[in-house]
Amino acid sequence: MALQRKVDPRIELGDARLDGGEFDGWAQADTEKKKDTMTQLKVAVIPGDGIGPEITEAAVAVMQAAADKFNLELSHDSSPAAAAAVDQGLPPLPDKTLKLCQDADAILCGPFGDPRWDNAPPAERPERAKLILRKTFDLYANLRPVKPVPALIDASPLKRELIDGTDILIVRELTGGLYFSEPRGYGEDDAGRFGHNTLRYHTWEVERIGRIAFDAAMQRKKRVHSADKANALESMQLWRETMIKLHDTDYAEIDLKHVFVDNCCMQLVSDPKQFDVIVAGNMFGDILSDVGAQLTGSLGMLPSASLGKGTPLFEPVHGSAPDIAGQGKANPLAMILTVGMLFTHAAKRPDIGEAIDNAVAKALQKSRTQDIARGSGFEIVGCKQMGEAVLAEL
């Protein structure tokens, strides 16, 4: 019997339009609601699908312990979305969950996805809930750090000498480009049935993601690589022209280099240490961030932050891994490191974020989950025990 689900009318996002207001500050979100340094933090928790609930439980425990240690008043509540909501006969993003996110200072989100819905049309898949969140809160900038943990460098498929010292921030435009532009859909002509999508970027969309990248680079090594396909696509020619103008006008002290996205993929695996900040459009950034993720040896180790004008969203890079859900085998560290990014960017408390990063690094000296269990001298543990190991180091 085929699975039945309700289709949320809000998933039809193609006609949604964003205004082009300038966004000040690469690490700020919803500035009217937030102070420079917060003493109280309200977090909406969406556990997600597959391994989501178990890694979220471990991460929330670390989040609470870190807040207590640093005297930050923390409150959090959870609500389902994606397949976890669909299984209850709800739309992918229930109104209750959206309201919880609207009232929060930050969203901590587990992975979305369930193979039972793999053959559903794109607009009806449970994962569409995340696209709704991005559009609703105008979360146009995704930050994905690629920085191998020293204890796991030998877990990378690349040689140690290639990746030791790698520290990259990939800035991905998140609400435009091929995934959102209209027209899109299916059609039929004399040659048969076809599918079509549109790659469109306005100047203001490129400018605001460019500012995020340049401002981030100002706090790092002052080096930006802008990845495009200007040799083949008009939209990417506009991307490059806009990045050049923005750089020359406001960020001349930054070393800006342009690189075709296919070459950028090759360079990431042949000479990753040349990069500091990489900025790219939605689809290209999606691909590059997954290539970058493999440098660390495991997708289970990488966090991300999505920032914009509304409530910021924080999530691990990896998927829902339904094949190991509920078995206690999941690696919670990406989710825990995501909590570190949440404190850094939502609460403006990089000291707490750094403490969590350090606790993870220390825990890895003694304990590891099976997916990163290369080498010797440590105990192989499950999801709950790995979370407890991090707590012990806090």
PyMOL commands that set and color helices and strands:
alter all, ss='L'
color gray80, all
select helices_A, chain A and resi 9-11+52-69+83-86+95-102+115-117+122-124+128-136+150-155+160-163+177-179+203-218+234-250+261-270+272-274+282-295+299-301+322-324+333-345+350-363+370-372+383-393
alter helices_A, ss='H'
color red, helices_A
select strands_A, chain A and resi 40-46+73-78+106-109+141-146+168-173+185-189+192-196+223-228+255-260+277-280+303-307+313-316+367-368+379-380
alter strands_A, ss='S'
color yellow, strands_A
deselect
rebuild
show_as cartoon
